[in-house]
Amino acid sequence: MNDIDEKLRPILASVLHRNAGEGEFHQAVHEVLESLGRVVAKHPHFLDLALIERICEPERQIIFRIPWIDDRGQVQINRGFRVQFNSALGPYKGGMRFHPSVNIGIIKFLGFEQTFKNALTGMPIGGGKGGSDFDPKGRSEAEVMRFCQSMMTELHRHLGEFTDVPAGDIGVGGREIGYMFGQFKRLTNRYEAGVITGKALAYGGSQARTEATGYGNTYFVQAMLETRGTGFDGKRVVVSGAGNVAIYTIEKVQSFGGRVVACSDSSGHVIDEDGIDLALLKEIKEGRRQRIAEYARARGPRVHFVAAGRSSIWEVPCEVAMPSATQNEVSGKAARALVQNGVQAVGEGANMPCTPEAIRHFREAGVLFAPGKAANAGGVATSALEMQQNASRDSWTFEQTEARLAAIMRSIHDTCATTADEYGAPGDYVLGANIAGFVRVAEAMRMLGVI
C-alpha cells in the first residue's frame, strides 16, 4: 500500500475490508488509486463528498439463480450476476461473461474497469458487467438456448436501453446474444433493439462490431508506435487467444504489415514463423469450434503446437505483444521474457491480462504499454454506435463504422497521452488512462450531488 498516496490509503483499506476475498477487484481498484495521488494533489476537491469512495462502490449488485433443464432432462442450477457499477455518464453498459470462473469479485473488477473504459470513449455510457458460471463448451444448441432463456427471464427486469445495456464477452457470442434478445422481446412484448448490443445484422446489429475490440486495440498500439516513429509494418507480433478479440487483432495487424507468429487457446499455443493463416484459423475456431492444435495439424510440420503448461506463448520472441485472452495471463516472469526478447510495445486486448508485476516491469523497461481500459475500448465504443443506430432506426456501412471506430481510438490514445503529459508522466498510458477516465466520471458525479 506504500505506493498509494497517504490520503487515499484509507479508501483502499476500506475497499479491501468491505470486499474480502475479491482479489481481481482489489487489483483493479489498487491500480486506479495508485494513479490518483497526482490528481488529488492538484485538485483536492476530488476528496470531497466521498467521490472516490462512491466510485469504488457499485450502485447495484444483482445475484440470482438460473435453473434450466439439460438434454437428459436433468435440472441444472447456475448462478447469474449483474453489477450495475456507475451510471453518472449514461446507462450501465458492459458485457456478459459465461465461464466457470465467474464470481462476484470478477464481475465487480470488470464493471469497475468498464466504468473508466466507457468514460474514455467520450460516449454517454456508464459502466456495468454481468455473467454466469455456466460453461457453454460441450453444451448443445438446445441447452445453450434454454440456459439463455432462463437467465433472461430473471435479468430482463433490470435492463432497458435507458437503464442497462449488456453485450457479449467470454463465452457469449452472436448465438447467445440472439437467444437472450429473443427472450427479452418475448417477455416484454417490445422490440427494444437498443437493450442489447452485439446483435446480428439481421435484427439490428452494427457492421464492424465483431471486429471492433481487436481492431481498436491494433489502432491504439499503432498510434503508440507512431510516437516513436514506427508502426506494425515488418514487426513480429504475438497475440494470445484465438477467440473474437484475438482473431480480429490478427486481421488488423496483418493489414498494417505486421507478421503474427503465434496465437493460443486454453489447450496451448501454435508457432507459425510464416505468419498465422487467418482464413484457416477462422475456419477452425469460428466454423468447426475446434482446439488450436488442429491448426498445427492442418498447416503441417513447419508449424509447432506447444501444449499448455509446457512453455508460455510469451517466450516466443516478438516486437509487439497483444494479450487478448483473459485476466492475469501475463506474469512478471512472462514480462521479463518479453523484455529480454526485445518487445517494444504491449497492447492489452483482454481485460487486465497483465499482472501488476508485469506492468511494473514493462514500464521500468521503457516498453510502450497500452492498458486494457484504453486499448480494448473499441468494442464498447462500437456497441455505443450500435445503440445510436438503433435509436435512429438507421444502419451504417462497415466503412462508416470503422472510420468512427478509428477516430475514437485515436482520440482515446491522444487523451491518455495528453493527460500523462499534464500530470508529469510523459508516455505513461496507464496513468493517463486512469486519470482521464476518473476525472470524467468524478466530475459528472460531483455535479449530480450525493446520490
N, C-alpha and C positions, 0 to 999 in steps of 0.2 A: 504493500500500500504506500510505500515511501515515494513512488513515482507519481502519486496523486497530490495535487495542491492541498495544503492543510485545511483550507476552507471547505474542500469537497470530501475529505476523508469521512466525516460523519455520515454523509449521504451514502457513500459506498458501504460503510459498515451497516447502515440500516437496510440497504438492499440485500446484503449477504444474510443478515439475520432474518428478514421477512420472507426470503425465498430460499430457504435451506435446501441443499441438495440439487440445485438447478445450475450445474456447472457452466453450461453454454450461455445461459442468461447472465451469470456473473461475469463471464469473459467479455460478453458484448458490452455490458454497462461499464466495466473497468476500462475498456479501450476508449470509449467516448469520454468518460470523466478524465482520463489521462490527458486528453487534448484541451480540456476546458479551463485549465488554470490560467492560460493566457487571456481567455475571454473574460473571466470574472475579474482579473486584474485590470483590464482595460474598461470593462463595462460592469461595475459591481451591482447594477440594478438587476442583473440576472439572478442574483442571490435572493431577491425579494420574492414575496408571495409564494414561496416554496416551489418556484417554477421547475427547478431541476428535479426535485423530489417527485413532483407530479408527472414529469416526462418519463421518469423511471417506473411509474406505476400504471399498469394498463387500466383503461377506463372500464373495461368489462372482460371477464373471463368466463367462457361457457364450456362446460364439460357435460357430455351426455352419453347415454347408452345407445348402441346401434345393434339391434337384433336383426338377423337375416337367416335365410334357410339355404343351405348348400345343395348341391346336386344329388346328394344321398338322402335328402330330406331331414338332415340334422340341423338343429338351431345353433347358430354361431353368434357369439357376442363380441363386439369390438367397442372401443371407446372413441368418441369423437370430441374434437376440440375446435373452438373458435375464440381467438383472443383479439378483441377489438381494442387496439392499443392506443391510438390517438386520432382524433377527428378534428383537430384545430384547423387544418388546411382543407378538409373536404371529407367525403365519405370514406370509411375504412376501405383499404384496398390492399390485397395480398393473396397469395396462392394458397392452395390446399395440398398437403403432402400426405400420401398414403405409403407408409413404410413401418415395419415392425418396431423401429427405434423411436417412433414418435411418442413424446410425452409432453407434459405441460411446460417443462423447462425449455425444451427445444422450440416449441411453438412460441413461447414468450421471447426467446432470443431472436427468432425470425421476425416476429412482429415489431420488436424494438428496432432492429436493423431496418425493417421496411419503412418505418416512420421517417427516418432520415433519408433513406434512398428515395422515397417518393417526394420528399421536400426538395431534393437536389434536382429533380426533373423540371421543377418550375410549374408542374401541372397541379390543379386543385384537387389533390387526393391525400387522404390521411393514411395511416398505417394499420394493418391488421394481418393476421395469419391464421391458418387452421389446418386441420387434417385428422388423421386417424392412424391407429396402429394396425390397420388392415393391410395385408400384403397381396397385391393383385397378381404377383407372379404365380404361375401354376393354376390360377383360377380360370374357369370357363367364362365365356362371354356372358352367359346367363347369370352366373354367380356375381360377376362384377356389376351387372345391371341391377340385380336385386340389392346388393350392398349399397350402391349409389342411391337407389330409390329410398332405402330405409334411412340413410344418412340425411338426405334432403327433406324427408318427412319431418324430422326434428329441426334441422338447420334453417329451413325456409322462413320461419317466423322471425328470424334475426337479420334477414337480408333485404336488400332493396337498392335500386340504382342511386338513391339519395342517402342510403344508410350504410350498407356494407356490400362490397362487390368482390367476390372471390375469383380465383383463376386457377391455373394448373401449377404444379410443382413436381417434385419427385414422385413417380407412381401415378400421376394424374395427367393424362394427355387428352387428345381430342375425344376419344371414346368415353372416358369418364365425365368430361365436361358435358358431352351430349346427354348422357343419362341423367346427370344432375339437373341440367336445364329443363329437360323434358318433364321431370318430376316436379320441379318448381312451377312450371307452366300448368301442369295438371292440378296441383294443389291450390293455386291462386286464381286460376282462370284468367290469367293475364299474360300477354306476350310482352313481357318487360325485358327486351333484349339486353339492355344495359345492366342487368343484375348480375351477369357473369361474363367474364372475358376469356379469350382463348377458344371461342366458338369456331365451328367450321364455317367456311364461306357460304355454304348452302343456307344457313339460317342466322346471318348477321355477324359473322366473324370478319376480321380485318386481314387484308393482304399484309404479308411480312410479319405477322405476329409469331408464327412458328420460328422464324429465323431471328427474331429481334434480340434475344438475350445474347446469343453467340455473336451476331453481327455487331451489336452495341459494344460488347467487350473489346472486339477487334478494333472498332473505330477509336475507342478510348486509348488503347495501347498504341495504336498508330500515332495518335496525337502526342502521346508522351514521347515516343521515339523521335518525332519531328523536333521536339525541343532540343534534341542532341544532334540534329542534322541528319537523321537517318530514318528508316522505316522497316517494314517487314520484308521488303524485296531482297531475296537471296539469303534470308536467315533460316537457320534450323529452329524448328518450333516443336515443343511437346505439349500436347493437350490431354489432360486426364479426363476420363469419362468416355462414353460412347452413346450418350443419350442426346436429347434435343439440343441442349446448350453446346455440348462438345461438337456435334456434327456440323452445326452451322457456324461455330467458331472456325472449324477446319475449312469450311467452304469459303468464308470471307478471307481468312489468312491466305489461302491459295490464290484468291483473286487479287490480293495485294503482292503476290510474288513470293510469299513465304513457302517453305517446304516443311510440312508437318511429318515428322518421322516416327511418332509414337502416339498411341491412344490406349484406352483401357476400359475395363468394366470391373465388377466386383470379383471376377474369376482370375484376373491377371491383366497383363498388357502385351501389346504387339509392337515390334520394332520393324519398320519398313523404311530402309535407307533410300529407296527410290521415291518416297513420298506416299502418304496414305492414298489409296484408291478410293475416292469418296463415293463413287457410284456403288462399288462393292460393299463398302461399309454401310451405306444406307439400306441396301438390299438385305444384308444380314441382320441389322439392328432394327430397322423400321418395318421391313417386309416380313422376314422369317422370324424375328424376335429370338435370335439365337445368341450364344455367347461369343465373345471376341475371338476365341480360339478358332472358330470357323473361318474367320478372315484369314488367318495364317494358313489354314489348310487349303483354302481356295487360291491363295496367292503363290503357294509353292515354297520351296526350300530357302529362297532368299529372304523370307520374312520369318522372324523369330517370335514365338509365343513364350512368355515368361509367366508361370503360374503365380497367383497371389501368395505372398509370404516368402518367395524365393529371393526376390530383389525388388526395389522400388522403381517405378517409372521415372522418378526424379533423379535416378542415377544415369539416365540416358543424357549424354551431353547435348546442350541446346543453348541458343542465344536468347530465346523467349520462352517462358513457361506460362501456360494458361490452365491453372487448376479449375476444372469445371465439373467435378463430381459431387462432393459433399463436404460438410464442415470438418475442419481439423485434419485434412488429409495430408497436408504438408507440414512435417515436423521440423524441429530445429535441426536434426540430423540431415533431413532431406534438403533443407535450405542451405546447409553448409556444402553438401554435394553439388547443388546447383551453382553456388558461387564459385567453388573450386573449378567447375567445368566451364566457367565463363558466361553465365547467364547475365544478360543486360537489362531485361525487363520481365516483370511478373504481373499478369492481369488476372484478378480473381473473377472467374466466370460463375463459380458457385457462391453460396453464402458462407462467409467466414471459413474458407478452406485452409487458411494458413494459421498455425498456432501463434500465440504471442511471441514465443521464442523465435519462430521462423521469420516473422515480420521484423523483429528487432535485428536479426542477422542481416536481412536484406537491406534495411535502412542504414545500418552501420557500414555495409559494404558498398554503399552508393548505388545500389540497384534501383532502377525505376520500379516503383511498386504501386499498383492500382488497386485500392481496396474495393471489395465487392459492393459496398453501398453506393459507390460511384460507378465502377466499371460494369457491373451487371444490371444497371438500372434501365437498360434498353427494353427489357421485357415488359416491365410495368409501365414505362413511358408509352409503348405501343398499345398496351391494354387501355391506357387513358385515351389514346387516339381512337381505339375501337369504341369506347364509350361515347366519344364525341360523334363518331359516325352514326352510332345507334340513335343518339339523341336527335340528330338532324335528319334521320332516315336517309342517309347518304352512304355511298360506298366509293372508296378511293382506289386508284390503281396501285399496283405494287411499287411502281417508281415514285409516286407521290408519297406513299407512306414511308418508304425507305429514305427518301430525301428528308422528311421530317425527323425520322429517327437519327440520321447522321447529324443534322443540325442540333438536335437535343443533346446528343453525346458530346459534340464539340463544345456546346455551352456548359455542360457539366464539367468537362475537363478544364475549361478556362476558369470557371468559378472556383474549382478546387485549387488551381494553380495561383490565381489572384489572391484568394483567401490565405493560402500558405505564405505568400509574399507579405501580405498585410500584417500577419501575426509573427513575422520574423523567422519563418522557417521555409525558405525557398526550396521548391522541389519536393516538399513533404506532402504527398497527396493524402496520406492518412489524416494528418492534422487538418488539412484544407477541407476534406470531405466532412469530417466530424464537426468542425466549427461551422461551416456553411450550412449544413443540414440543421444543426442545433439552433442557430440563430433564426432561421426561417420559422421553425416550429415554435420556439420560445417567444418570439415577437408576437406571433398570432395568439398564443395562449395568454400573454400579458394583456393584449387588447380585449380579449373576451371575458376577462375577470376571473375570479376564483370559482371555477366550475370543474 
